[in-house]
Amino acid sequence: MDTLQNMRVFARVVESGSFTAAAQHLNTTTAYASRAVSDLEAHLHTRLLNRTTRRIALTEAGERYLQRCQQILAYVEQAEAEASDAHARPSGKLRLHAMASFGTRYIVPAVGRYQRRYPDVSVDLTLAQRIPDLLDEGFDVSVVIGRDLPDSGLISQRLGSVFSIACASPSYLEQRGVPHTPADLAHHACLRIVTPASVFDKWNFDGPGGAETITVSSPAFQVNSADSMAMAVREGMGIAVLPTYAAMRWLESGELVWILPEYTSMPLSIYALYPSRQYLDAKIRTWVDFLHDQLPATLAAEQEALQKFART
């Protein structure tokens, strides 16, 4: 028995004053309306309506039950409206995750611009160097970076690419010399970034001599954060391939030097991960669309600005 539907029929019968009028309003038959009320009475073991050939009247139990039905139906209508509104209008709390360094550089500013467009959305952002379990941890969207994503069953949308460059400190280059080809890196202290999405043990370069791959198998230092690696390189610990967002400010200050600028390294893809594409909540849909529209232009502008730091 569909109790909720039978409640709707019962309330409509009382409001309309007859089974026939209620059936017409509900676009059903009089027999169906009569059976729905009878099923309720049988389920409750209580008479709700006194019926004659000319009129119907609520019993005392029917009056009490009608009040509860009206409250329940109002709550259901409100819940349906709120759920439908969530699909149509961005509002409520948006729980986000992003890789720490990337999130600080790009996601935090993007959140500010997004909220100016959608002021009814509040944001709870977690920055962490891992790929979270969105369902278990309750995140709506995760933004991650890597060469390949693990098979997680999540929906992934590519947002763009991050480029990386080989960097060293001026003091390191003064002591150890400047490498002019990727092969020269074999004689240098190469440092490695390790993230949940990628282990950067192979540095792929493409330049005047074609494609070259350098294996960094036993680094003197490795860390899971690009910002932390930039700090290590600034301290003269060695050479590292850094994403441009971690290197840019230190290139501007002169504390890092871009080496091998005539060689390009393999870009890393940026992905938005979310649980489902069907009936997507408006705040999730608009956030992913917002990043897809704005992030590539930001990354392209940064890549263009990088060229002034090329050292040959």
HUNOR-V678168 format. One line per field, one symbol per residue. phi: phi as a letter, one per 30 degrees, with the letter a starting at -180 (. if undefined). A space follows every 50 residues. Layout:
BEGIN
phi = ???
END
This chain:
BEGIN
phi = .ddddddddeddddddjaddddddddhbcdddddddddddddddhbdcbc cbdcabbdddddddddededdddddddddddddddddcbdaiccccbaed dddddcdedddddddddbddccbccccadacddeddciddbbcbbldbcd dciddbbdclbccbbdbbdedddddcjcdcbeddddcbdccbcbbddacd cbcccbaecjdbbccccbddabacbddddedddedidlcbccdeddcedd dddidbbdchddcccddcdcbccadacdhdeddddddddddddcdedddd ddddddddcdbc
END
